[in-house]
């Protein structure tokens, strides 16, 4: 029940290795790879702010569009010119972050079960981002805008939906009008409004969704984009001229790659590729998946309606309802099976799972049927009773993080939980009372929790900052916490280093030192 899982597949292991490289450079708490979603939100608002200003000062007519864009750099170099360049680089960053976020979530298989909603609402953002980005180039009405508008019209003409070609009707010399520019504005501004709604739906089923990255990371990204805008300002091509074919264009490959793709293959092939990609992403959540673990179950006799499981659940799977006992104001937790990931974080949050007692079986207001907390308590007692080492150590780890099996020694009792967030802090005290000399808790690195908040809640509970918390009477030098992801179980890894530190400390303990708090017998 408390054993490690199989090692991650090679692609995921390679991504973890890349994450650890970024952790070494930035620190896990400030690693960009652990904040891709929130960085995407930050860039979206940078695009909105810079875009609103640029749109307010440019002329959106055929005759004045090009000149007004060029004048931004001439007459407003520190406002319009910098913001125009910032807008472009932020758009590139948004696409890069979107691709990285999508790839990470795919590698982690975050399109299944309770995460299906977030995945399916995220897929439309891909189309909306590129619609808005491509439409933005048209407003410049330079040679690059001309190339993109004609290429897009010809690509749309490949669909058997229109009676007459768009390129011939709207994008010929003398046919471009202010009405067409109104369509360009509608495309460029309408798509972001729809994108804002999809992003809102995207995070609806996540509690405490991270929509802002850490302040230092936000400032770092902003400074980087501003530096690019100052050192390599974006400039316009020559004015559009539909009587000529543009040459030697400076193509933005991140935003306009679809045009050369259609040219290199065919418009029909490009449509087939885009449709196949979107269809594959949309169907992934509905493909056959491994049977999910049984969801959390509430015990009405032991649920006191404290709301801690409701507050701590990362996926809004727990709600509160009137208690079936009919008492006025009494509430009970209710689990939505479609949203529950069976992470067990609610179990670690429940105060009734941490009674200070020694005789009765451990019961809780909310529990996992596949891994009940009472079974963990009994296994803890049994393993410690069988260890013959004079100073045994109990290790609680995460099945999603560093494997515990490589930890060597006949003085170790190992327990790999679905998430360390399901560990009630009093289990540290239980282990010490039952004969352990020390306890090692291994949790994922900051920002690396498979269930989003397990690492954060575990750390706060052990530090006494979140209920239920570890009692202050527990000797802190007999507790060690390690932050280790999957693949970090080697001799040089943080888990092994934490175990060595704990062994060194407990080896110096005298039998009579550090008495534990008294047990309340029931």
QUIRA-V398036 format. One record per backbone hydrogen bond with DSSP energy under -1.0 kcal/mol. NH is the residue of the N-H (numbers start at 1). CO is the residue of the C=O. Records with the same first field share a line. If there is no record, write none. Layout:
NH=CO + CO
//
This chain:
13=9
14=10
15=11
16=12
17=13
18=14
19=15
20=16
21=17
22=18
23=19
24=20
25=21
26=22
27=23
30=27
34=31
35=32
39=35
40=36
41=37
42=38
43=39
44=40
45=41
46=42
47=43
48=44
49=45
50=46
51=47
52=48
53=49
54=50
55=51
56=52
57=53
58=54
65=61
68=64
69=65
70=66
71=67
75=71
76=72
79=76
81=76
83=79
84=80
85=81
86=82
87=83
88=84
89=85
90=86
91=87
92=88
93=89
94=90
95=91
96=92
97=93
98=94
99=95
100=96
101=97
102=98
103=99
104=100
105=101
106=102
107=103
108=104
109=106
110=105
115=112
116=113
119=115
120=116
121=117
123=119
126=123
128=124
129=125
130=126
131=127
132=128
133=129
134=130
135=131
136=132
137=133
140=137
143=238
146=142
147=143
148=144
149=145
150=146
151=147
152=148
153=149
154=150
155=151
156=152
157=153
159=156
161=159
169=165
170=166
171=167
175=172
181=177
182=178
183=179
184=180
185=181
186=182
187=183
188=184
189=185
190=186
191=187
193=189
194=190
195=191
196=192
197=193
198=194
199=195
200=196
201=197
202=198
203=199
204=201
206=203
207=314
211=209
218=214
219=215
220=216
221=217
222=218
223=219
224=220
225=221
226=222
227=223
228=224
229=225
230=226
231=227
232=228
240=141
244=241
251=249
253=251
256=252
259=256
261=257
262=258
263=259
264=260
265=261
270=266
271=267
272=268
273=269
274=270
275=271
276=272
277=273
278=274
279=275
280=276
281=277
282=278
283=279
284=280
286=283
287=284
297=367
299=365
302=299
303=299
311=307
312=308
313=309
319=334
321=332
323=330
326=323
330=327
332=321
334=319
336=317
339=336
340=336
348=344
349=345
350=346
353=350
354=351
357=355
367=297
376=372
377=373
378=374
379=375
380=376
381=377
382=378
383=379
384=380
385=381
386=382
387=383
393=411
394=438
395=413
396=440
397=415
399=417
401=398
402=484
407=404
413=393
415=395
416=2
417=397
422=419
423=420
427=424
428=425
430=426
431=427
432=428
433=429
434=430
435=432
436=431
437=392
438=392
439=478
440=394
441=480
442=396
443=482
448=445
452=449
453=451
457=453
458=454
459=455
460=456
461=457
462=458
463=459
464=461
465=460
470=461
474=471
478=475
479=476
480=439
482=441
484=443
488=485
493=490
497=493
498=494
499=495
500=496
501=497
502=498
503=499
504=500
505=501
506=502
507=503
508=505
509=506
513=510
//
